[in-house]
Amino acid sequence: MNLHITVLGAGYSGLVAAKLTARRTGARVTLVNASDRFVERVRLHQLAAGERLRDLPLAGLLDGTGVELVVDRVEEIDAAARSVRLAGTGRPVDYDVLVYALGSRADLDSVPGAAEHAYTVADREQAARLRERVGEGGSIAVVGGGLTGIEVASELAEAYPGLKVKLVTGDRLGEALSQRARNYLRRVFDRLGVEVRENARVTEVRPDGVVLDGGHHVGADTVVWATGFRVSNLARRAGFAVDDHGRMIVDEALRSVSHPEVYGIGDAAAVRRATGQELRMACATGIPAAQQAARAIADGLAGRSPRPLRFRYLNQCISLGRRDGLIQFVHADDSPREAVLTGRPAALYKEAIVLGTILAMRHPFIPGSA
């Protein structure tokens, strides 16, 4: 088969999609990624807290799959010519089918000073910079009371007991969690000595902390930005249909609604359940989307009508340092149940889930397939 499938991005979605499409279609598959390593993004708060993460070369993860790896940054997509221009070599990579899986990065442009003064855990380099910074001690303000902010604050507070950790959130701590879960978070943060400021909107980041709406200054030697993500504008520039955030708009089979030869998965795509609910940015949604895209591509090449995405939420897994955790069980629409798992069993549960993602990277599969 001479068909060429090009996958952009080798995160949780892109790597799974590349390996599964190569296996199921027999097509020539090229995977383009800016780094030659797979990054365990869900562990970057651990890296920031001083833990050494495993080294996962993409070449090793792709060994024996037939997928060609191109390490370079995507510069432009020419939808009319069906080609991708790369920054390093400038050479075009053509495609018959394109899988757009370029993920997301921290949104540091929404508040003045964030780009200049804040650290993030959205990529490996930033997390490593933060690790060097917190090793110097002092105080730290984590901005964002969602799952990322909770994990960063608790991880740093546990790893560095002498570090004064403050968490600043525009909502309640763990706004999307059940009351029982929020109560548990309070107890854990009290034990770890994390100071929480709720309903506090940050309007500016400075070298010595953050400024809140109303002018109050929260002092900190280091600021971690753990709220808000943004995607590349490559899809918009290429003329693909995108939403207000620049995420590719896809149909129930994850095909671009404007360019059916293009599939959008992971954080870079606005993927919706059958109910119309948009999936949140997460590893837990990105892997099933990759499985669905691979199935849809194989079905389309075989002349079968692709089946729509079927997805339901089960839980939200939150690490609270290395010895504690919180598992929030949820309804199919991701709304919280009152049922939670906490403590050491929850930490082990979360670790098992994270290890399972690496198993999925090494040996991806499509549920229900032979």
RADAZI-V291616 format. One record per residue. SS is DSSP state (@ for helix, = for strand, . for the rest). OMEGA is omega in whole degrees, 0 to 359 (* if undefined). Layout:
ss: [SS SS]
omega: [OMEGA OMEGA]
This chain:
ss: [. . . = = = = = . . . @ @ @ @ @ @ @ @ @ @ @ @ @ @ . . = = = = = = . . . = . . . @ @ @ @ @ @ @ @ . . . . . . . . = @ @ @ @ @ . . . . . = = = = . . = = = = = . . . . = = = = . . . . . = = = . . = = = = . . . . = = . . . . . = . @ @ @ @ = = . . . . @ @ @ @ @ @ @ @ @ @ @ . . . . = = = = = . . . @ @ @ @ @ @ @ @ @ @ @ @ @ . . . . = = = = = . . . . . . . . . . @ @ @ @ @ @ @ @ @ @ @ @ @ @ . . = = = . . . . = = = = = . . = = = = . . . . = = = . . = = = = . . . = = . . . @ @ @ @ @ . . . = . . . . . = = = . . . . = = . . . . . = = = . @ @ @ = = . = . . . . . = . . . . @ @ @ @ @ @ @ @ @ @ @ @ @ @ @ @ @ @ @ . . . . . . . . . . . . . = = = = = . . . . . = = = = = = . . . . . = = = = = = = @ @ @ @ @ @ @ @ @ @ @ @ @ @ @ @ @ @ @ @ . . . . . . . .]
omega: [182 181 180 177 178 180 179 180 182 171 182 181 186 181 178 181 181 183 181 179 177 182 189 184 186 180 172 184 175 179 182 180 183 180 177 180 169 183 174 186 181 178 187 174 175 176 180 181 173 181 177 179 180 177 185 177 179 180 178 179 181 184 178 183 185 179 176 178 174 181 182 180 179 181 184 174 176 185 181 181 184 178 180 178 183 186 186 183 184 183 178 171 183 175 165 175 179 173 185 186 187 171 184 176 181 177 182 184 186 182 180 176 183 182 183 192 185 173 178 171 183 175 187 182 180 179 178 176 179 178 179 182 185 177 179 179 179 182 183 176 177 181 180 182 174 186 180 180 179 182 180 183 182 180 181 181 179 184 183 183 179 181 177 184 176 175 182 182 179 178 170 174 181 185 185 183 178 179 179 179 180 178 179 178 179 182 179 180 175 180 182 180 179 177 184 173 182 178 182 182 180 180 180 173 180 178 182 177 183 176 181 174 185 173 182 181 174 185 177 175 182 176 175 180 184 180 176 177 177 181 178 176 181 181 178 181 180 180 175 177 180 176 184 180 181 179 181 177 184 178 185 177 178 173 173 181 179 183 187 176 182 177 179 182 177 185 185 182 176 183 183 172 180 180 184 180 179 180 177 178 181 172 183 177 183 180 176 177 177 177 180 181 179 178 182 179 180 179 181 179 180 179 178 176 181 176 180 178 172 183 173 178 178 182 171 186 185 174 178 190 184 186 183 180 179 175 178 176 188 172 183 181 177 175 189 165 175 182 177 170 186 173 182 177 178 177 178 178 180 180 178 178 181 176 179 178 178 174 178 177 181 186 182 178 176 182 178 180 178 *]
